[in-house]
Amino acid sequence: MKDGAAMPGWPLFLRREMAAAFLGLSPATFDNAVKDGLLPRALPLVGSVKAWHRADLEAWAEDRRAASENVPNEWDAA
């Protein structure tokens, strides 16, 4: 999926490429973050199909935003 804007709404469960696009990451960067434990792992859905719950990805993004608010910005002191 190249452009998330073409989709009117994101599904509840996102497969790998859509999950990466949802967070604005390349699939390779997304894979590395999952492998390194920085992002949640996929959930088993049916058979061998796995996907990420949208709320889990949103929670991760909100945690990242909240953490960045506590980091001093060097430009604020200028």
C-alpha positions in Angstrom: 0.0 0.0 0.0 1.7 3.2 -1.2 -0.7 5.9 0.0 -2.8 5.5 3.1 -4.9 8.6 2.1 -6.6 6.6 -0.6 -8.3 4.5 2.1 -11.3 6.1 3.8 -10.7 4.4 7.1 -8.1 2.0 8.5 -9.3 -1.6 9.2 -9.3 -2.8 12.7 -6.5 -5.4 12.0 -3.6 -4.3 9.8 -1.3 -6.7 7.9 2.4 -5.9 7.8 2.5 -3.4 4.9 -0.6 -1.6 6.1 0.6 -1.5 9.7 3.9 0.0 8.5 2.1 2.6 6.4 -0.2 3.4 9.3 2.8 4.4 11.3 4.5 6.1 8.4 7.4 3.6 8.4 8.9 1.5 5.6 8.1 -2.2 5.9 11.8 -2.9 6.6 12.0 -0.4 9.4 8.7 -1.7 10.8 10.1 -5.3 10.7 13.2 -4.2 12.5 11.3 -2.4 15.2 9.1 -5.4 15.8 12.1 -7.7 15.9 13.9 -5.4 18.4 10.8 -5.3 20.6 10.1 -1.6 20.0 6.7 -2.3 18.4 4.1 -4.9 19.5 4.1 -8.3 17.8 1.4 -9.3 15.4 -1.6 -11.2 16.7 -2.7 -14.6 15.3 -6.0 -14.2 13.4 -6.9 -17.3 11.4 -4.5 -20.1 10.5 -1.1 -18.6 9.7 -2.6 -15.1 9.2 -1.2 -12.5 11.6 -1.9 -8.8 11.9 -1.6 -5.9 14.3 -4.6 -4.4 16.1 -5.0 -0.8 15.1 -5.5 0.3 18.8 -2.1 -1.3 19.7 -0.3 0.7 17.0 -2.2 3.9 18.0 -1.2 3.3 21.7 2.4 2.9 20.6 2.3 6.1 18.6 0.8 8.0 21.6 3.5 6.6 23.9 6.1 7.9 21.5 4.5 11.3 21.3 4.2 11.5 25.1 7.8 10.5 25.6 9.0 13.2 23.1 7.2 15.9 25.1 9.5 15.2 28.0 12.7 15.7 25.9 14.1 19.2 25.9 14.3 20.8 22.5 17.6 22.6 21.8 15.7 25.2 19.7 13.6 26.3 22.7 16.7 27.8 24.3 17.7 29.8 21.2 
